[in-house]
Amino acid sequence: MNLNHLAMIKHRKMNLDDLLLIYNWRKEKKVIKNSLSKNKITIDEHRIWFNKVIKSENHVCLIFSLYGEDFGLVRFFLENSSAQINYLICEKFRGKKLSKTMLIQSIKFLLSKYKIKKIFATVLINNHISQKVLEAIDFKQLKIQKNYINYILKTK
């Protein structure tokens, strides 16, 4: 991918119109494969989750686009001075090296709005792409479990 494309990555806060967009992303086989939860979700289950997250003051959710086409989601769960990060990229945009830029933008946004000292991430042990992306932006392995790795990024 041309590096000029990376400058065209934009983000916005998730809104009520994103319910079906995110539901369709969450149903994708690779999203489920790389998710900690392997359960397929129904639209009703997704609607409950979505409404809870969008109303929560403890969640920050950003939708990312490239040339105006939405491609990914970064979600932070805030607790005290730390945050748990989760993200996904839809199938059409995978393999285009967008993750690193998306995560850097989202972390900068988060730190500009909140006093966060640590960001945690949990990645499945076989999700080598996410591991490389997190390590490339200075996340450090905190603990290796049977099925996943916990990461930490100290921000201050």
Rosetta blueprint (number, residue, H / E / L):
1 M L
2 N L
3 L H
4 N H
5 H H
6 L H
7 A L
8 M L
9 I E
10 K E
11 H E
12 R E
13 K E
14 M L
15 N L
16 L H
17 D H
18 D H
19 L H
20 L H
21 L H
22 I H
23 Y H
24 N H
25 W H
26 R H
27 K H
28 E L
29 K H
30 K H
31 V H
32 I H
33 K H
34 N H
35 S L
36 L L
37 S L
38 K L
39 N L
40 K L
41 I L
42 T L
43 I H
44 D H
45 E H
46 H H
47 R H
48 I H
49 W H
50 F H
51 N H
52 K H
53 V H
54 I H
55 K H
56 S L
57 E L
58 N L
59 H E
60 V E
61 C E
62 L E
63 I E
64 F E
65 S E
66 L E
67 Y L
68 G L
69 E E
70 D E
71 F E
72 G E
73 L E
74 V E
75 R E
76 F E
77 F E
78 L E
79 E E
80 N L
81 S L
82 S E
83 A E
84 Q E
85 I E
86 N E
87 Y E
88 L E
89 I E
90 C L
91 E H
92 K H
93 F H
94 R L
95 G L
96 K L
97 K L
98 L L
99 S H
100 K H
101 T H
102 M H
103 L H
104 I H
105 Q H
106 S H
107 I H
108 K H
109 F H
110 L H
111 L H
112 S H
113 K H
114 Y L
115 K L
116 I L
117 K L
118 K E
119 I E
120 F E
121 A E
122 T E
123 V E
124 L E
125 I L
126 N L
127 N L
128 H H
129 I H
130 S H
131 Q H
132 K H
133 V H
134 L H
135 E H
136 A H
137 I L
138 D L
139 F L
140 K E
141 Q E
142 L E
143 K E
144 I E
145 Q L
146 K L
147 N L
148 Y E
149 I E
150 N E
151 Y E
152 I E
153 L E
154 K E
155 T L
156 K L
